[in-house]
C-alpha cells in the first residue's frame, strides 16, 4: 500500500465510523432537541457549575493517567493526558464497542509516548480498579448515611474484587519468577513475548505518595461526576432536591451505562435516572428535565469536546489504522 493510500485510510476510517455513528443515532436525535430546550430553561448558576465539574471530572481522570504512566520516569504531561482522556472518552461513549476502541486508541498513544506494553497494561488495570473501588464506596456511603436502597452484598463483593485486583497487580510486580513459571508451557514465540511483559511489569515501582495521589484523583473523578448530576438537578429543581435520591440515580445510571447497549447509553440511561429521581421524591416532569440537563452536559457536551480534540490532535495520524506518526501535540 502506497504512502498516499495509507494517509487516505487514516482519515477515512474515523470518518466512516462517524457516519455509522450518525446512522445509528438517527432515532435518538430528538434527545438533542429536548436537551437544548431543558438547558435553556435551567438556572444559569448551577448549570455552569455542572459544566465545570464535568470538565474537571475528566481532568482528574487525566491526572490519574499522568501519575501512573510517569512512575518509571516522565513520559507525559498535563496537556497530553487531558487530550487523550477527552478523545478516548468520545470514542467510548459514542460508538458501539466504544470502550474497546477507546482502549485501543489510548494504548497506541501511550506506546508512542514511550510506555512499555507492561506499563500500559498496569495502568489500565490499576486505574480501572481504583475507579471501581470509589464507585462502590460512594454506594456504601449512600446506603449508610443517606438511606439509599442498594444491595449491600453486591457492593461488598464488587469492593473485594476491585481491591483484590489491585493487590494481585502489586503482587505480580514483586513475584516475576512465579509468573514466569506459570507461562513456561506456552509456545516459544508467545512465551518470549509474555516473559518480556512480565519483566516490564516487575520493573514498575510506585511510591506510596504517588499511589495515594492517583487514588485521590480517581476519587475526585467520581465525586466531580456525582457533583455534575447534583448541579444538574439543582439547575432544574433548586437545592431542595433529596441528595440520597440523586446519589442513587447517579450509581444506577453508571450501572445502566456500563452495558453500552446503545452509544452513550442513549435510551437506556435516561429512564433509569428519571425513575430513581422520581423514587427520591422529585416530580416526574422535574426529574425528566434534570436528567436531560445532566446528559446534555456529561454526555453531549463532553463528547463534543472530545471529538473536537480527537479531530485536532489524533485524526489522520494512524492511531486507529496504520502506524501512528509522532507529533508535538500528541
C-alpha positions in Angstrom: 0.0 0.0 0.0 1.4 3.4 -1.1 2.0 6.2 1.4 -0.8 8.3 -0.2 -3.3 5.5 0.2 -2.2 4.9 3.9 -2.7 8.6 4.6 -6.2 8.5 3.0 -7.0 5.4 5.0 -6.0 7.1 8.2 -8.5 9.9 7.5 -11.3 7.7 6.1 -11.6 5.1 8.9 -12.6 7.7 11.6 -14.9 9.4 9.1 -16.6 6.1 8.3 -17.1 5.4 12.0 -18.6 8.9 12.5 -21.0 8.4 9.6 -22.0 5.0 11.0 -22.5 6.7 14.4 -24.9 9.2 12.9 -26.9 6.4 11.2 -27.1 4.5 14.5 -28.1 7.6 16.4 -30.8 8.8 13.9 -33.6 7.5 16.1 -32.2 9.4 19.1 -31.7 12.8 17.5 -34.9 14.0 19.2 -33.0 13.8 22.5 -30.6 16.6 21.5 -33.5 18.9 20.8 -35.0 18.1 24.1 -31.7 18.6 25.8 -31.2 22.1 24.3 -34.7 23.1 25.5 -34.0 21.9 29.0 -30.6 23.6 29.1 -32.1 26.9 28.0 -34.7 26.7 30.8 -32.2 25.7 33.5 -30.8 28.1 36.2 -27.6 29.5 34.8 -25.5 29.3 38.1 -25.9 25.5 38.8 -25.8 24.8 35.0 -22.3 26.5 34.7 -21.2 24.6 37.9 -22.3 21.3 36.2 -20.2 22.2 33.2 -17.2 23.0 35.3 -17.5 19.8 37.4 -18.0 17.7 34.3 -14.8 19.0 32.7 -12.9 18.8 36.0 -14.0 15.2 36.3 -12.2 14.1 33.1 -9.2 16.3 34.1 -9.0 14.3 37.3 -9.0 11.1 35.3 -6.2 12.5 33.2 -4.3 13.3 36.4 -4.5 9.6 37.3 -3.1 8.7 33.9 -0.2 11.1 34.3 0.8 9.8 37.7 0.6 6.1 36.8 2.4 6.5 33.4 5.2 8.6 34.9 6.0 6.1 37.5 9.2 4.9 35.7 10.2 8.4 34.6 8.4 11.4 33.0 6.9 10.4 29.6 3.9 12.7 29.5 2.4 15.8 30.9 -0.9 17.6 31.6 -1.8 18.6 28.0 -1.1 15.2 26.6 -3.0 13.2 29.2 -6.0 15.6 29.0 -6.1 15.3 25.2 -6.2 11.5 25.1 -8.6 11.3 28.0 -11.2 13.5 26.3 -10.6 12.0 22.9 -10.8 8.4 24.1 -13.9 9.2 26.2 -15.6 10.5 23.0 -15.0 7.1 21.3 -16.0 5.2 24.4 -19.4 6.9 24.8 -20.4 7.3 21.1 -19.9 4.2 19.0 -20.9 0.5 19.6 -17.9 -1.2 21.1 -16.6 2.2 22.1 -14.8 1.1 25.3 -12.7 -1.4 23.3 -11.9 1.2 20.6 -11.1 3.8 23.3 -8.7 1.4 25.0 -7.0 0.7 21.6 -6.6 4.4 20.9 -5.2 5.0 24.4 -2.8 2.1 24.2 -1.5 3.3 20.8 -0.9 6.8 22.1 0.8 5.5 25.3 3.1 3.4 23.2 4.0 6.4 21.1 4.9 8.3 24.3 7.3 5.5 25.1 5.3 3.4 27.6 6.1 -0.3 27.5 3.3 -2.9 27.0 3.7 -3.9 30.6 3.3 -0.3 31.8 0.2 0.2 29.6 -1.5 -2.9 31.0 -0.5 -2.0 34.5 -2.1 1.5 34.0 -5.4 0.0 32.6 -5.8 -2.5 35.5 -4.9 -0.2 38.4 -6.8 2.9 37.1 -9.9 0.7 36.4 -9.7 -1.0 39.8 -9.3 2.3 41.7 -12.3 3.8 39.8 -14.4 0.7 40.8 -13.4 1.0 44.5 -14.5 4.6 44.7 -17.8 3.9 42.9 -18.6 1.1 45.3 -17.7 3.3 48.3 -20.0 6.0 47.1 -22.7 3.4 47.1 -21.8 2.3 50.6 -22.0 6.0 51.8 -25.3 6.4 50.1 -26.7 3.3 51.9 -25.1 4.0 55.3 -25.6 7.8 55.6 -28.3 8.7 53.1 -30.7 5.7 53.4 -30.4 4.7 49.7 -31.6 1.2 48.9 -28.8 -0.8 47.3 -27.7 -4.4 47.8 -25.0 -4.4 50.5 -23.7 -7.8 49.4 -23.3 -6.7 45.8 -21.4 -3.6 46.9 -19.2 -5.7 49.2 -18.4 -8.3 46.5 -17.6 -5.5 44.0 -15.3 -3.8 46.5 -13.5 -7.0 47.4 -13.0 -7.9 43.7 -11.5 -4.4 43.0 -9.2 -4.4 46.0 -8.1 -8.0 45.2 -7.3 -6.9 41.6 -5.1 -4.1 42.8 -3.4 -6.4 45.3 -2.8 -9.0 42.6 -1.2 -6.4 40.3 1.2 -5.3 43.0 1.9 -8.9 43.9 2.8 -9.6 40.3 5.3 -6.7 40.3 7.1 -8.4 43.2 7.0 -12.1 42.0 8.0 -12.3 38.4 9.7 -15.7 38.8 6.4 -17.2 39.9 4.6 -15.7 36.9 7.3 -17.0 34.5 6.8 -20.4 35.9 3.1 -20.3 35.1 3.7 -19.4 31.5 6.6 -21.8 30.8 4.4 -24.2 28.8 3.4 -21.6 26.2 4.8 -21.8 22.6 8.3 -20.4 22.3 7.4 -17.2 20.5 4.5 -16.4 22.7 6.5 -17.3 25.8 9.2 -14.9 24.9 6.7 -12.0 24.5 4.9 -12.8 27.7 8.1 -13.1 29.7 9.1 -9.7 28.2 5.9 -8.2 29.5 6.4 -9.8 32.9 9.8 -8.3 33.1 8.4 -4.9 32.3 5.7 -5.2 35.0 8.2 -6.4 37.5 10.3 -3.3 37.0 7.4 -1.0 38.0 7.7 0.6 41.4 5.3 3.3 42.6 5.8 5.3 45.8 3.1 5.5 48.5 2.7 9.2 47.9 2.2 8.7 44.1 -0.2 5.9 44.6 -2.3 7.8 47.1 -2.2 10.9 44.8 -3.6 8.7 42.0 -6.2 7.2 44.3 -7.2 10.7 45.4 -7.6 11.9 41.8 -9.6 8.8 41.0 -12.0 9.6 43.9 -12.2 13.2 42.6 -13.2 11.9 39.2 -16.2 10.1 40.7 -17.2 12.8 43.1 -17.0 15.5 40.4 -19.1 13.4 38.2 -21.6 13.0 41.0 -21.5 16.8 41.6 -22.4 17.2 37.9 -25.6 15.4 38.5 -26.3 17.3 41.7 -25.8 20.6 40.0 -28.0 19.5 37.0 -30.8 18.6 39.4 -30.3 21.9 41.3 -30.5 23.8 37.9 -34.0 22.5 37.4 -35.4 21.8 40.9 -33.4 24.0 43.2 -31.4 23.0 46.2 -34.3 21.2 47.9 -33.8 18.0 45.9 -33.1 14.9 48.1 -29.3 14.1 48.0 -29.9 10.4 48.6 -32.1 10.1 45.5 -29.5 11.9 43.4 -26.7 9.6 44.7 -28.8 6.5 43.9 -29.7 7.9 40.5 -26.0 8.5 39.8 -25.0 5.0 40.8 -27.8 3.3 38.8 -27.1 5.4 35.7 -23.5 4.3 35.8 -24.5 0.7 36.0 -27.0 1.1 33.1 -24.5 3.0 31.0 -21.8 0.4 31.5 -23.8 -2.1 29.5 -23.2 0.0 26.3 -26.5 -1.3 24.8 -26.6 1.9 22.7 -23.9 4.5 22.1 -23.6 6.7 25.2 -26.4 4.7 26.8 -28.9 6.8 25.0 -32.4 5.5 25.6 -31.2 3.2 28.5 -29.7 5.6 31.0 -32.4 8.2 30.9 -35.3 6.1 32.1 -33.2 4.7 34.9 -32.1 8.2 36.0 -35.7 9.6 35.8 -37.1 6.6 37.7 -34.5 6.9 40.5 -35.1 10.7 40.8 -38.8 10.2 41.0 -38.3 7.5 43.6 -36.2 10.0 45.5 -39.1 12.5 45.7 -38.9 14.6 42.5 -42.0 15.2 40.3 -41.8 13.3 37.0 -41.5 16.5 34.9 -38.7 17.8 37.1 -36.9 14.5 37.2 -37.1 14.3 33.4 -35.8 17.8 32.9 -32.9 17.3 35.4 -31.9 14.1 33.6 -31.9 15.8 30.2 -29.7 18.6 31.6 -27.3 16.1 33.2 -27.0 14.1 30.0 -26.7 17.3 27.9 -23.6 18.3 30.0 -22.0 15.0 30.9 -22.6 13.2 27.6 -23.4 15.6 24.8 -21.1 18.5 25.7 -18.1 16.4 27.0 -18.4 14.1 24.0 -18.4 17.1 21.6 -15.3 18.4 23.3 -13.7 15.0 23.0 -14.4 14.8 19.2 -13.0 18.3 18.6 -9.8 17.3 20.4 -9.6 14.0 18.5 -10.0 15.8 15.2 -7.4 18.4 16.1 -4.8 16.1 17.7 -5.2 12.5 16.5 -7.3 12.2 13.3 -5.3 11.2 10.3 -2.2 10.2 12.2 -2.8 6.4 12.0 -3.9 5.7 15.6 -7.0 3.8 14.6 -5.5 2.2 11.4 -1.9 2.1 10.2 1.3 3.2 12.1 1.0 6.3 14.3 3.0 9.3 13.2 4.6 11.3 16.0 3.9 15.0 16.6 4.5 17.5 19.3 0.8 17.9 20.0 0.4 14.1 20.5 
